Amino acid sequence: MNLFLSALLKHELLKTDVFEQQIKSMPEIAKRYREIENSEKLKEYHMLDTMVTTDFFQTKKKKALQEKNGKQAWLRSEDGQQEQRYEELKKDADILFFQKTNVKDVERVERLVPVMDDDCNWTKFESSDWKAGFVYPNDSFQKIHSYTNELQAYGKGDNVDAQDSIMRIHTRKEFKNAPAWDAEKGMIMHDFDYTSDIINNGIEMSRDGGLVMIKARCRGYVNHGAYLRSPKHLPLISIFDYTGFKMYCGLKTKNEPKEGWHLLKGFQPIPYVIFTVYWDKTDIIWFVNNMPVYRHANTLPAGEKLYLHLYSCLFKNQRRKGEGSLDIDWVKQYKFK
């Protein structure tokens, strides 16, 4: 685990803005810890602590205080002055901070290597770090396409914009003839009544470990989501999957196509929330804000590579459907050293 995960595993659900502030402060916590660790102040504290807390020192103090005017004489003595300095340092903010911070947490946050920190401070999709379509293992594959059981045509990022540092993937009611994969016919041209987009950042992630955090909200009777997906389509880690009514997350692999999917009860992503998935060689853990909501064994095949995708879509069998948008405030993505 890491410093992020330590904060995540506090089981009292925090408001999004409170948790977001904790996330932002964690790198500074690690930095401050290392600065104090190498400071003269901490060296002085450790030296005084080693001296003042000994039985020899305390016995010496006890004898001195028994003398006439012993208290005043002790306070003026070199030993007394060192003890006073020690008491000052015991209450020092830096010393207290250092003592309450777990060095293992610091080491874990230092293992995180940021590979994306998108605050969506851009206006045109072409100037962002995102690409339209799916990631496939072969460049000859059609990367931008929908499926014939869907109602929306995916495009080249035409339905993606960013205003006031909020990225939006819009699903709009408009006709379009576009490529679609059909289970029987393969890739064909197909008529759609809606348009939307699926995008990826092209960053390769290992099955052995990583961390993805997304601050998002979902609007409309539209399927919105984010997943880490193999170029071979499966396996897939769903960070969140909103159906317009219910919220899911989970893991899909070739061996368990219907297993590993989890309903998030009590969560409606109308206001912004922070979705997180953390995984290492043994486990995958999902969070909403700081609350752990699901855990699954990491059954991803050895050597598997995963790519982050964000999307909105509509299915023909949906009860309700219409326009909407997936609103993204920021995306943070980390690998492990």
Secondary structure, DSSP 8 states (H G I E B T S, - for coil): --HHHHHHT--S---HHHHHHHHHHHHHHHHHHHHHHT-HHHHHHHHHHHHHTSHHHHHHHHHHHHSTTHHHHHHHSHHHHHHHHHHHHHT-HHHHHHHHS-HHHHHHHHHEEEEEEE----SSGGGSS-EES---SSTTS--S-EETTBSEEE-SSTTEEEETTEEEEEEEEEEEEEEEEETTTEEEEEEEEEEE-EEE----EETT-EEEEEEEEEEESSEEEEEEE-TTS-SEEEEEEE-SS-EEEEEEBTTBSSSSEEE-TT---SS-EEEEEEE-SSEEEEEETTEEEEEEE----TT-EEEEEEEEE-BTT-SS---EEEEEEEEEEEEE-
